[in-house]
């Protein structure tokens, strides 16, 4: 079968569909007919090691939510998360010694499952808050994704430890649903809607909670597997990496184009486009992503907007400001004033 490609360049493991299918099975909803109606081969969607574009995953999720008439679809789906739902990453986590170690491994190896949600930790007094966002070049993520991410995270905390652990607080940017009490019963903490961010807060002491059945030998095995898997992903993304390197060296060129990059790589534009397509990447999206990441870095390092405009090849500051607002949803000044995260923890969807 022809490999499915992602316009955004984001691929996710089909393993994360498993918890969706478990929920649909629990309400006697057939999945094969739904997948076929969307032009997705059921065998591909259920293969243990396959990957699908994020756009395909979102189409399946949206269609399932609509077909089941469940406005809290992500919340319900997340309650069926299990280690196998997160592929090799889930098995790696279940062999760690503590939740803190499991979260650290989750952040380090999240690329194994192609995470939909990015987590940015903020540390306060007796509280760690994970603010969740999506990659700048990702398509728009519906509320189902964030609700599933947080519900899955809590479900995994409880499964890995055998304890009924709970967050301190959960917040969503979305309006309060009709099933509000059901959310509070599951999370066992205040759940705030119409908030400015999607976030989940935990007490730092939870990081020391022992995992139920740690196995150092299996942890080493799965971690080696994850490292090899990511190394293979990097090898397969050779053209993306090469183009990224050239972009970084030439970003101050306002007229930077795929034609110039192809010339430097001694290939035709068509060849470069096809190689990038094979890796699930679109040149214009990659250029935007590189610019965004550098813009964020420069803002945190207190470069002026005028300096960043020049360094990233924008024609004038107003053009840069509009682009940054489009990428991040906030202005450069608002981003600069945000707290800087100091650790790498991650809750996955």
N, C-alpha and C positions, 0 to 999 in steps of 0.2 A: 504493500500500500504506500502511496505517496506520503512523504512526511509533511505534516501540517506545519505551516509557517505562521509566525506571529508578526503583525505589522509593527508592534511596539518592541519586538525583540525579546519579550518576556515569555519564557516557557515554564510550566509548572508540572510536577509529577502527577500522573493520574491517580496515584495513591491517595491524594487528598480528596478525591471523589468518593472514596470508600465510606467516609462518615455520612456523606450525603445519601448514598445508596442505602446505608443501614437505616437512616431515618425514614426514607421513602418505603423501605420494606416493612418498617414497623407500622406504617399506616396503610399497608397493602396497596401501594402505588407502584405499578410496573415501570421499570426504568428503561427497558429495551425499546419500547415503543416511543418513549420520549426522545431517546438518543437518535433513533432512526429518523424521526420527524425533523430533527435538527441537522441531519446529514452527517451524524457522527456514528462511526462503526462501533457497536457495543463491545466487540472484542478488543478494540483499541482502547476504549475508555476503561476497560477492566484489566488490562495487562499490568503485571506487577512492576515493570520497569519502564513503562512508556512515559512520554511527555506530550503535553498538548499546549497550544498557545493560550495565553491568559484570556484572550478574547473568546476562545471556545469554552473555556471553563465558565466565564461569566454568562455566556449565552445559555449554557446548561443550567446554571444556578437560577438565572432569571426565569427561564421557562418552567423549571420545577416549582419555583415559588408561586408563579401565576397559575399553574395547573392545579396545585394543591390549595390555592386560595388562602395561603398562609402568610400574612404580613410579617410574622416573626420567624420566617423560615430559617434565617441564619442562626438565630438563638436556639431553635430546636435542633437543627443539624449539628451544631457544636457540641451538644450533649452526647453525641455518639462518637466523639473522638476517642481514639485508642492509639497506642504506639504504632501499630501498623498503618494508621492513617497518615503518619508522617514519614513513611518509608524507612530507610536506613537510619535517619535522624532519630526517629522515635525509639528504635532499638538501642541506639547509642545512649540516649538519655536514660532509659530504664536500667542501664547497668552502671550509672554513676553512683557516687556515694551519697551526695546530698542534692537538694533542689538547686542550690546555688551553682554547683558544678554542672548540673543538667542544663540550667539556663545559659551558662557560659558556653557549653558545647553547642547549644541551640543557636546562639549568636554567631559562633565561629563557623558552623557548617550549614547555615540556613540555605545556602545555594543548592544543596543537595535536593531540596524539595521545590526550589524556585519560589521563595516566599512572596506572597501577595502584599503583605503588610510590613512596613518598616517600623521598628521600635526605637524610640529615643529616650533613654532613662534620665530622670531628674531626681536628685537626692535631696531630701529634706530631713528634718528631725523626726526620727522614728518612722520614716516613710520613704519608699521608693516609688516614683510614679513613672510608668511607661506610657509616653505619648505616642500614639500610633498614627502614621501617615502612609501614603502610597508613593511609589517611585514617580518622579516628575514626568517620565515618558510613558507611564502606564495609562490605560484607559480609565474612565471614571468608574470608581468602585461603589456599588450600591451599599446600603446599610447592612445587607446580609453578610458581607465580607467582614466588617468590623465586629458585628454581633457574634459571628461564628468564631472569629479570632479570640475574643475574650472568653466566650463560653468554652471553647476548646482548651484554652490555657488553664482555666480553673478545673475543668474535667481532668486534664492531664496531671495537674498538681495532686489531685485526690487519688487518681489511679496509681501514680508512681509511688506515693507514700502510704497509701492505705488509710489516710486520715481525711477527715472532712474539713480541709483547709478552706479559708475564704479570704478574698481581698479585703482591703480597708474601704475601698470606694471604686466605683466604676462610673465613667461618664461617657455620654454619647452626644454627638452634635445633632442628632435627629429628634423629631418630636416624640413625646411620650406615647407608647403604644397602648392599646386597650388592655393588653395582658400585663400591665405594669407589676401587679402583685406577684405574678409568676416569675418575673425577673428577680425580684427581691428574694423570693423563696429559694431560687437556685443559687444566686451569688452570696446570699446571707450577709449583705452589707448594703449601705445606701447606693442606689442606682439613680444617677442624675441625667435627665435628658435635656435637650435644648442647650447643651453646654458648648463652650467655644472649641473644645478639642475632644477627640476620642481618646480615653485614657483608662488605665487600670493601676491602682495603687496597692502595694503590699507592705507589710511590716518587714523590716530587714531580718528579723529573727527567723522568718520562714525559709531563708536561704540556707539555714543550718539544719533543716529538717531532713532526716535520713531517708534515702530511697528504700523501698520495701525489700528488694532482692538485688543488691549490687553485686556485680561480678567483674573484678578487675581484668580478668583474662578476656572476657567477651567485650569489655569496654575498649581494650587495646585493639582487638580484632576489628570491631566496627569503626573505630576511629581511623585505623589504617585504611579501611575500605573507603571511608568518606574522603580521606586525603587523596587516595588514588582516583576516586571518582571526580573530584574537583580538578585534579591535575589533567584528567582526560578531557573535561569540559574546557579547560584553558587551551589544550592542544587543538581541540575542534574549533575554537574561536580565534584561530591564529590571525585571520584577516581582520577581524574586529579589533584585536589588540594592535596590529600594525597600523591600522587607520587611526586608532585612538592616539598612538604615539605621534603620528604625523600631525594630527590636529593640535595636540598639545604644543608642538614646536612652532605652529603657524597661526595660532589663534588671533594674534594681533593684526592679521591680514583681513581687512573688511570684506574682501571679495573671495574669501576662501570657499572653494567649491569641490565637488567630487571630481571634476575634470582635472584640477590641479593635483589632488591627492593621487588619482590614477596615474598621472604622468610621473609623479615621484616614485611610484611603485612599479613603473614600467609595465603597466597593463592597460588595457582599454577600459573605458568607462563601463561598457556593457559587462566585461569580465568581472570588474570590481563589484558592480551591482549584483551580479549573480552569485559571487562568492559570499558577499554579505547576506544575501537572501538565504543561502544555504545555512548560514549561522543564525537565521532569524532576526536579522538587523536591517534597518533602513538608515541610509546615510544621514538624512536630515534629522532623524530622531537622535542618532548617535552624536551629531554635532551639538544639538540642543542639550543633551545630557551632559556632555563634557563641559560646555559653557556654564551650565547651572551648577555643577559640582565645584568648578573653580570660582564662580561668583560667590557661592556660599563660603568657601575657604577664604577668599580675599576679604569679604565683609567681616568675618570673625577676626581677621588679622588687621582690621582697621584701615584698609585701603579706602581711599575716597571713591565716590561713585564715578567721578571723572577719570580716575586712574583705572578703575575696573572697565569702564567703557572702552578705553584705549587698549588695555591688555586683552580683552575678549573680542576685539574687532567690531564693535558696534559703532554706528556712524555718529551717534550723539547720546548724551546721558538719558534723554527722555525715551529713546528707543530701548536702551538697556532696562530702564525702570519698568516699562510696559512688558518686556520679555520676562523679567524676573517675577512680576506680579502674576503673569500667566503661568509660569512654572510652579510657583510656591503658594499662590493665593494670598500672599502678603507682600508689603513693600520692602525694599532693601533695608530701610531704617528699622522696620518692625523685626525683620530677621536678625539684624545686628544686635538688637536689644534682647533677644531670647537667650536664656541660660545655656551654657556650653555643657553637653553631656560629658561624663567622666568615666564611663564604663561601657562594656558591650554586653548587654543582656537582651534577650529577644523572646517574645511570645509569638508563636506562629499561628497562621490561619490554616 
